[in-house]
Amino acid sequence: MSKKMDIRWHGRAGQGAVTAAKTLAELISQEEGIYAQGFAVYGAEKRGAPVVAFTRVNDKPIRDHSEYMEPDIVLILDPTLMGLIDVKEGLKKDGKVIVNTAFDKEEVVKELGLEDYEVYVVDANKISIDTLGRAIPNTPMIGALAKVTGLFSKEDVSKGVVELLEEAGKFPEKIMEGNRKAIEIAYEEVK
């Protein structure tokens, strides 16, 4: 794993982008023993409003807490945001984009003008509906990110996220098991 990585998450309130950014940061800190921070920029958004969250990773203490970054990776939890905001803003030339969509990669690249980037797709909504009963794409997107970046094995990322959920103590066993399955399925299905 590269010791420095900036990740930007685009989603809508209620999709778990903020939770995913923070969970990933905590998981990286615990498992890799390096510095990571997860945070978001939003106001009093209601469910469905656009939200931007960030995960920074570095082998040195992170002193920058600003929202400005030139991300290595952008995750798009809701593809309808592509027409509303410039999700490619600041993305490095060799950057990666992971999109939650049922469309195939070629369609997404062409439609969204992502020819200059490494693009991956996964139907995180379908996965979360199948495993959790609701379209909350955050944990499947963590699974897809783990596979695309090589940050974690499928087993390590699903186990790590479930352990963090257990520590939070606010989710029933059924939800934790659904999240574990969602992560593992997305890890396998991301293309």
Backbone as CSV, one residue per row, in Angstrom:
resi,resn,N_x,N_y,N_z,CA_x,CA_y,CA_z,C_x,C_y,C_z
1,MET,0.836,-1.193,0.000,0.000,0.000,0.000,0.869,1.240,0.000
2,SER,0.509,2.200,-0.818,1.166,3.500,-0.788,0.930,4.120,0.582
3,LYS,1.912,4.793,1.094,1.787,5.366,2.431,1.066,6.715,2.413
4,LYS,0.720,7.227,1.225,-0.033,8.481,1.143,-1.132,8.285,0.111
5,MET,-2.353,8.553,0.532,-3.483,8.399,-0.374,-4.598,9.329,0.063
6,ASP,-5.190,10.004,-0.905,-6.339,10.866,-0.638,-7.547,10.304,-1.384
7,ILE,-8.647,10.162,-0.643,-9.863,9.565,-1.193,-11.024,10.514,-0.944
8,ARG,-11.816,10.762,-1.993,-13.006,11.611,-1.848,-14.239,10.778,-2.161
9,TRP,-15.243,10.905,-1.306,-16.499,10.168,-1.418,-17.609,11.148,-1.787
10,HIS,-18.364,10.859,-2.847,-19.528,11.672,-3.224,-20.774,10.814,-3.047
11,GLY,-21.710,11.329,-2.293,-22.955,10.602,-2.091,-24.069,11.558,-1.742
12,ARG,-25.121,11.003,-1.258,-26.256,11.789,-0.781,-26.482,11.423,0.682
13,ALA,-26.995,12.392,1.422,-27.270,12.163,2.840,-28.134,10.912,2.975
14,GLY,-27.740,10.016,3.839,-28.465,8.775,4.039,-27.844,7.574,3.356
15,GLN,-26.844,7.797,2.489,-26.197,6.687,1.794,-24.956,6.178,2.525
16,GLY,-24.526,6.878,3.555,-23.414,6.401,4.367,-22.032,6.827,3.920
17,ALA,-21.913,7.873,3.098,-20.589,8.321,2.642,-19.718,8.759,3.812
18,VAL,-20.298,9.491,4.748,-19.532,9.982,5.906,-19.090,8.805,6.769
19,THR,-19.999,7.907,7.034,-19.671,6.722,7.831,-18.575,5.903,7.147
20,ALA,-18.671,5.753,5.834,-17.664,4.984,5.094,-16.296,5.637,5.180
21,ALA,-16.233,6.957,5.000,-14.951,7.671,5.062,-14.300,7.509,6.427
22,LYS,-15.086,7.640,7.470,-14.562,7.515,8.840,-14.202,6.070,9.172
23,THR,-15.032,5.140,8.765,-14.770,3.723,9.028,-13.490,3.276,8.332
24,LEU,-13.328,3.671,7.074,-12.126,3.313,6.335,-10.887,3.881,7.026
25,ALA,-10.955,5.138,7.459,-9.811,5.759,8.142,-9.462,4.980,9.406
26,GLU,-10.461,4.623,10.168,-10.225,3.882,11.407,-9.638,2.502,11.115
27,LEU,-10.159,1.850,10.105,-9.675,0.528,9.728,-8.209,0.585,9.281
28,ILE,-7.874,1.568,8.469,-6.494,1.720,8.007,-5.560,1.998,9.185
29,SER,-5.977,2.872,10.091,-5.153,3.188,11.264,-4.885,1.936,12.091
30,GLN,-5.919,1.148,12.315,-5.773,-0.057,13.142,-4.976,-1.152,12.449
31,GLU,-5.307,-1.408,11.190,-4.703,-2.541,10.485,-3.318,-2.244,9.933
32,GLU,-3.110,-1.045,9.439,-1.845,-0.707,8.797,-0.885,0.022,9.730
33,GLY,-1.407,0.540,10.836,-0.560,1.251,11.784,-0.026,2.572,11.258
34,ILE,-0.756,3.173,10.325,-0.360,4.479,9.804,-1.471,5.482,10.085
35,TYR,-1.214,6.728,9.787,-2.168,7.791,10.094,-3.272,7.848,9.035
36,ALA,-4.481,8.069,9.502,-5.616,8.222,8.591,-6.663,9.078,9.274
37,GLN,-7.349,9.863,8.485,-8.452,10.669,9.007,-9.631,10.576,8.048
38,GLY,-10.808,10.562,8.608,-12.026,10.554,7.818,-12.914,11.675,8.316
39,PHE,-13.425,12.485,7.394,-14.258,13.622,7.771,-15.152,13.995,6.605
40,ALA,-16.078,14.900,6.858,-17.028,15.299,5.818,-17.260,16.791,5.844
41,VAL,-17.824,17.272,4.757,-18.223,18.671,4.657,-19.706,18.675,4.330
42,TYR,-20.484,19.130,5.274,-21.930,19.223,5.057,-22.526,20.099,6.138
43,GLY,-23.719,20.550,5.892,-24.431,21.363,6.868,-25.579,20.545,7.428
44,ALA,-26.721,21.156,7.490,-27.907,20.481,8.035,-28.672,19.804,6.900
45,GLU,-27.965,18.973,6.161,-28.587,18.311,5.019,-29.702,17.373,5.440
46,LYS,-30.660,17.290,4.579,-31.736,16.321,4.751,-31.405,15.125,3.873
47,ARG,-32.045,14.022,4.157,-31.823,12.819,3.367,-31.949,13.160,1.886
48,GLY,-30.950,12.753,1.116,-30.959,12.976,-0.322,-30.122,14.154,-0.788
49,ALA,-29.712,15.041,0.106,-28.880,16.183,-0.289,-27.449,15.706,-0.566
50,PRO,-26.745,16.337,-1.517,-25.358,15.940,-1.802,-24.446,16.109,-0.586
51,VAL,-23.548,15.136,-0.405,-22.588,15.129,0.689,-21.225,14.757,0.118
52,VAL,-20.183,15.390,0.641,-18.815,15.039,0.265,-18.074,14.643,1.534
53,ALA,-17.399,13.499,1.484,-16.606,13.039,2.620,-15.194,12.724,2.124
54,PHE,-14.261,12.659,3.056,-12.850,12.505,2.699,-12.175,11.488,3.607
55,THR,-11.212,10.770,3.046,-10.324,9.915,3.824,-8.905,10.255,3.386
56,ARG,-8.096,10.644,4.348,-6.681,10.915,4.082,-5.852,9.849,4.780
57,VAL,-4.807,9.406,4.099,-3.910,8.385,4.637,-2.482,8.875,4.435
58,ASN,-1.650,8.707,5.471,-0.254,9.121,5.357,0.565,8.381,6.400
59,ASP,1.840,8.162,6.114,2.695,7.525,7.117,3.242,8.543,8.111
60,LYS,2.927,9.815,7.894,3.309,10.894,8.811,2.034,11.498,9.409
61,PRO,2.127,12.134,10.566,0.922,12.769,11.126,0.266,13.708,10.112
62,ILE,-1.038,13.689,10.078,-1.799,14.503,9.126,-2.185,15.807,9.811
63,ARG,-1.663,16.888,9.296,-1.935,18.195,9.892,-2.939,19.005,9.069
64,ASP,-3.180,18.563,7.858,-4.115,19.254,6.971,-5.523,18.719,7.221
65,HIS,-6.397,19.599,7.664,-7.789,19.201,7.924,-8.755,19.931,6.983
66,SER,-8.215,20.451,5.897,-9.061,21.187,4.957,-9.768,20.208,4.020
67,GLU,-10.802,20.697,3.372,-11.527,19.860,2.425,-10.852,19.817,1.069
68,TYR,-9.860,20.673,0.850,-9.193,20.664,-0.461,-8.234,19.485,-0.542
69,MET,-8.337,18.757,-1.612,-7.388,17.686,-1.869,-7.377,17.380,-3.350
70,GLU,-6.299,16.789,-3.783,-6.217,16.240,-5.127,-6.277,14.726,-4.950
71,PRO,-7.485,14.184,-5.001,-7.649,12.774,-4.651,-6.980,11.817,-5.634
72,ASP,-6.549,10.705,-5.069,-6.051,9.592,-5.872,-7.239,8.755,-6.336
73,ILE,-8.292,8.752,-5.505,-9.471,7.934,-5.773,-10.726,8.735,-5.449
74,VAL,-11.717,8.615,-6.317,-13.040,9.204,-6.074,-14.055,8.074,-6.118
75,LEU,-14.884,8.015,-5.083,-15.978,7.043,-5.048,-17.284,7.797,-5.219
76,ILE,-18.128,7.305,-6.097,-19.408,7.951,-6.363,-20.508,6.981,-5.934
77,LEU,-21.118,7.288,-4.792,-22.153,6.420,-4.255,-23.481,6.619,-4.973
78,ASP,-23.662,7.782,-5.602,-24.889,8.066,-6.333,-24.515,8.694,-7.675
79,PRO,-24.622,7.944,-8.776,-24.181,8.455,-10.072,-24.972,9.650,-10.586
80,THR,-26.149,9.940,-10.017,-26.896,11.123,-10.460,-26.171,12.406,-10.069
81,LEU,-25.213,12.312,-9.184,-24.436,13.496,-8.792,-23.499,13.959,-9.902
82,MET,-23.153,13.080,-10.818,-22.211,13.415,-11.888,-22.681,14.619,-12.697
83,GLY,-23.964,14.796,-12.863,-24.466,15.931,-13.615,-24.603,17.192,-12.776
84,LEU,-24.556,17.053,-11.460,-24.751,18.193,-10.560,-23.454,18.821,-10.070
85,ILE,-22.445,17.991,-9.878,-21.169,18.475,-9.354,-20.036,17.886,-10.182
86,ASP,-18.920,18.577,-10.173,-17.742,18.084,-10.881,-16.990,17.128,-9.959
87,VAL,-17.344,15.857,-10.014,-16.715,14.884,-9.129,-15.274,14.593,-9.548
88,LYS,-14.883,15.034,-10.741,-13.507,14.838,-11.213,-12.584,15.970,-10.748
89,GLU,-13.132,16.990,-10.106,-12.344,18.144,-9.702,-11.109,17.720,-8.899
90,GLY,-9.931,18.116,-9.380,-8.687,17.847,-8.680,-8.189,16.423,-8.768
91,LEU,-8.969,15.516,-9.350,-8.563,14.114,-9.425,-7.253,13.993,-10.198
92,LYS,-6.297,13.296,-9.621,-4.987,13.126,-10.255,-5.135,12.427,-11.600
93,LYS,-4.222,12.715,-12.501,-4.283,12.163,-13.864,-4.343,10.638,-13.878
94,ASP,-3.652,10.001,-12.972,-3.694,8.543,-12.917,-4.710,8.061,-11.886
95,GLY,-5.674,8.926,-11.588,-6.666,8.639,-10.554,-7.631,7.533,-10.925
96,LYS,-8.256,7.008,-9.876,-9.233,5.940,-10.034,-10.606,6.455,-9.622
97,VAL,-11.623,5.999,-10.337,-13.002,6.366,-10.037,-13.796,5.065,-9.873
98,ILE,-14.493,4.946,-8.751,-15.339,3.780,-8.508,-16.777,4.285,-8.436
99,VAL,-17.625,3.760,-9.314,-18.999,4.246,-9.437,-19.991,3.150,-9.047
100,ASN,-20.929,3.507,-8.217,-22.054,2.637,-7.870,-23.071,2.753,-8.998
101,THR,-23.170,1.718,-9.818,-24.090,1.758,-10.943,-24.378,0.348,-11.445
102,ALA,-25.525,0.197,-12.086,-25.881,-1.070,-12.719,-25.390,-1.108,-14.167
103,PHE,-24.926,0.029,-14.698,-24.443,0.083,-16.080,-23.038,-0.503,-16.177
104,ASP,-22.652,-0.959,-17.390,-21.291,-1.458,-17.512,-20.303,-0.313,-17.669
105,LYS,-19.054,-0.659,-17.414,-17.985,0.327,-17.335,-17.889,1.185,-18.596
106,GLU,-17.982,0.572,-19.764,-17.836,1.321,-21.016,-18.896,2.412,-21.132
107,GLU,-20.135,2.089,-20.762,-21.212,3.073,-20.791,-20.928,4.227,-19.838
108,VAL,-20.464,3.899,-18.641,-20.184,4.913,-17.621,-19.057,5.823,-18.083
109,VAL,-17.988,5.243,-18.603,-16.839,6.032,-19.067,-17.277,7.006,-20.145
110,LYS,-18.016,6.514,-21.121,-18.461,7.356,-22.240,-19.437,8.431,-21.778
111,GLU,-20.459,8.019,-21.044,-21.511,8.941,-20.611,-20.994,10.032,-19.677
112,LEU,-20.051,9.683,-18.819,-19.583,10.623,-17.803,-18.245,11.266,-18.148
113,GLY,-17.709,10.975,-19.315,-16.463,11.597,-19.739,-15.272,11.234,-18.854
114,LEU,-15.135,9.958,-18.555,-14.068,9.514,-17.653,-12.940,8.791,-18.393
115,GLU,-12.754,9.108,-19.661,-11.766,8.413,-20.485,-10.341,8.524,-19.950
116,ASP,-10.045,9.580,-19.220,-8.683,9.806,-18.730,-8.384,9.126,-17.402
117,TYR,-9.324,8.341,-16.901,-9.154,7.759,-15.571,-9.364,6.249,-15.594
118,GLU,-8.877,5.601,-14.566,-9.111,4.182,-14.367,-10.477,4.063,-13.694
119,VAL,-11.436,3.472,-14.368,-12.819,3.446,-13.879,-13.237,2.026,-13.514
120,TYR,-13.949,1.922,-12.391,-14.483,0.653,-11.915,-15.957,0.852,-11.594
121,VAL,-16.745,-0.186,-11.790,-18.165,-0.112,-11.475,-18.564,-1.303,-10.607
122,VAL,-19.555,-1.061,-9.766,-20.140,-2.105,-8.935,-21.570,-1.675,-8.620
123,ASP,-22.499,-2.604,-8.646,-23.886,-2.271,-8.342,-24.095,-2.383,-6.825
124,ALA,-23.575,-1.396,-6.105,-23.622,-1.388,-4.641,-25.051,-1.273,-4.120
125,ASN,-25.919,-0.602,-4.851,-27.321,-0.519,-4.413,-27.968,-1.895,-4.405
126,LYS,-27.802,-2.641,-5.486,-28.390,-3.980,-5.563,-27.807,-4.875,-4.472
127,ILE,-26.506,-4.804,-4.292,-25.858,-5.630,-3.272,-26.419,-5.301,-1.885
128,SER,-26.548,-4.016,-1.582,-27.038,-3.646,-0.246,-28.527,-4.007,-0.074
129,ILE,-29.307,-3.890,-1.127,-30.711,-4.302,-1.040,-30.793,-5.810,-0.783
130,ASP,-29.980,-6.586,-1.497,-29.987,-8.043,-1.340,-29.504,-8.485,0.046
131,THR,-28.550,-7.763,0.628,-27.954,-8.213,1.888,-28.497,-7.493,3.119
132,LEU,-28.971,-6.248,2.932,-29.428,-5.437,4.066,-30.905,-5.053,3.986
133,GLY,-31.492,-5.255,2.808,-32.892,-4.906,2.640,-33.134,-3.452,2.295
134,ARG,-32.068,-2.669,2.161,-32.173,-1.235,1.819,-30.983,-0.822,0.967
135,ALA,-31.184,0.215,0.169,-30.096,0.732,-0.672,-29.212,1.679,0.141
136,ILE,-28.251,1.097,0.830,-27.244,1.873,1.563,-25.894,1.378,1.045
137,PRO,-25.335,2.071,0.044,-24.194,1.525,-0.683,-22.819,1.688,-0.024
138,ASN,-22.739,2.241,1.176,-21.420,2.555,1.726,-20.531,1.341,1.967
139,THR,-21.031,0.301,2.628,-20.142,-0.829,2.900,-19.780,-1.614,1.636
140,PRO,-20.701,-1.802,0.683,-20.242,-2.437,-0.554,-19.150,-1.613,-1.253
141,MET,-19.250,-0.302,-1.171,-18.227,0.544,-1.801,-16.875,0.400,-1.096
142,ILE,-16.891,0.177,0.216,-15.627,-0.086,0.923,-15.023,-1.397,0.406
143,GLY,-15.864,-2.402,0.192,-15.378,-3.665,-0.362,-14.775,-3.485,-1.743
144,ALA,-15.450,-2.712,-2.590,-14.933,-2.448,-3.938,-13.611,-1.686,-3.865
145,LEU,-13.537,-0.694,-2.988,-12.308,0.091,-2.818,-11.150,-0.798,-2.359
146,ALA,-11.415,-1.702,-1.423,-10.369,-2.599,-0.933,-9.794,-3.438,-2.072
147,LYS,-10.666,-3.927,-2.947,-10.211,-4.745,-4.080,-9.424,-3.912,-5.086
148,VAL,-9.963,-2.749,-5.458,-9.342,-1.901,-6.479,-7.960,-1.416,-6.044
149,THR,-7.828,-1.089,-4.769,-6.564,-0.531,-4.280,-5.605,-1.581,-3.747
150,GLY,-6.123,-2.763,-3.429,-5.283,-3.771,-2.801,-5.008,-3.467,-1.338
151,LEU,-5.788,-2.546,-0.752,-5.593,-2.172,0.650,-5.741,-3.356,1.583
152,PHE,-6.764,-4.167,1.351,-7.075,-5.279,2.239,-7.543,-6.474,1.421
153,SER,-7.365,-7.648,1.991,-7.972,-8.840,1.402,-9.472,-8.779,1.685
154,LYS,-10.227,-9.594,0.981,-11.674,-9.644,1.185,-12.004,-9.996,2.639
155,GLU,-11.321,-10.958,3.183,-11.581,-11.395,4.554,-11.216,-10.307,5.555
156,ASP,-10.067,-9.661,5.355,-9.617,-8.635,6.305,-10.537,-7.417,6.318
157,VAL,-10.989,-6.985,5.144,-11.844,-5.798,5.110,-13.220,-6.112,5.699
158,SER,-13.785,-7.260,5.379,-15.114,-7.558,5.923,-15.041,-7.779,7.430
159,LYS,-14.031,-8.484,7.882,-13.862,-8.719,9.315,-13.608,-7.399,10.048
160,GLY,-12.744,-6.563,9.489,-12.407,-5.284,10.129,-13.592,-4.348,10.256
161,VAL,-14.377,-4.228,9.200,-15.538,-3.341,9.241,-16.566,-3.865,10.240
162,VAL,-16.817,-5.163,10.237,-17.788,-5.733,11.173,-17.318,-5.524,12.618
163,GLU,-16.031,-5.673,12.880,-15.510,-5.436,14.233,-15.721,-3.978,14.648
164,LEU,-15.516,-3.045,13.728,-15.749,-1.630,14.034,-17.230,-1.369,14.305
165,LEU,-18.104,-2.016,13.563,-19.546,-1.874,13.797,-19.916,-2.444,15.170
166,GLU,-19.294,-3.566,15.515,-19.548,-4.165,16.835,-19.113,-3.220,17.954
167,GLU,-17.947,-2.605,17.778,-17.445,-1.662,18.779,-18.392,-0.481,18.946
168,ALA,-18.981,-0.040,17.828,-19.923,1.080,17.889,-21.158,0.684,18.693
169,GLY,-21.487,-0.602,18.677,-22.564,-1.128,19.490,-23.961,-0.665,19.143
170,LYS,-24.171,-0.171,17.940,-25.497,0.343,17.615,-26.203,-0.437,16.506
171,PHE,-25.620,-1.583,16.121,-26.215,-2.354,15.044,-26.522,-3.772,15.512
172,PRO,-27.690,-4.295,15.164,-27.994,-5.683,15.507,-27.128,-6.644,14.682
173,GLU,-27.013,-7.855,15.150,-26.193,-8.888,14.498,-26.578,-9.064,13.027
174,LYS,-27.876,-9.028,12.733,-28.358,-9.207,11.359,-27.779,-8.134,10.424
175,ILE,-27.705,-6.905,10.898,-27.157,-5.805,10.082,-25.657,-5.984,9.899
176,MET,-24.960,-6.377,10.945,-23.516,-6.591,10.832,-23.213,-7.724,9.851
177,GLU,-23.985,-8.797,9.920,-23.791,-9.916,8.997,-24.116,-9.483,7.562
178,GLY,-25.164,-8.675,7.379,-25.496,-8.149,6.049,-24.389,-7.286,5.488
179,ASN,-23.779,-6.467,6.333,-22.664,-5.629,5.888,-21.460,-6.481,5.504
180,ARG,-21.185,-7.525,6.279,-20.073,-8.422,5.957,-20.286,-9.035,4.573
181,LYS,-21.486,-9.532,4.329,-21.799,-10.128,3.030,-21.705,-9.091,1.911
182,ALA,-22.223,-7.889,2.166,-22.200,-6.827,1.152,-20.769,-6.483,0.747
183,ILE,-19.887,-6.383,1.717,-18.477,-6.078,1.440,-17.852,-7.180,0.593
184,GLU,-18.077,-8.418,0.983,-17.462,-9.545,0.271,-18.005,-9.686,-1.154
185,ILE,-19.301,-9.472,-1.330,-19.876,-9.555,-2.678,-19.335,-8.441,-3.566
186,ALA,-19.290,-7.220,-3.054,-18.773,-6.099,-3.850,-17.310,-6.310,-4.191
187,TYR,-16.537,-6.857,-3.266,-15.127,-7.146,-3.498,-14.991,-8.055,-4.722
188,GLU,-15.876,-9.040,-4.823,-15.841,-9.983,-5.944,-16.410,-9.405,-7.237
189,GLU,-17.423,-8.534,-7.116,-18.150,-8.085,-8.313,-17.641,-6.806,-8.942
190,VAL,-16.788,-6.048,-8.260,-16.291,-4.801,-8.862,-15.522,-5.110,-10.138
191,LYS,-15.804,-4.311,-11.194,-15.141,-4.539,-12.489,-14.494,-3.254,-12.969
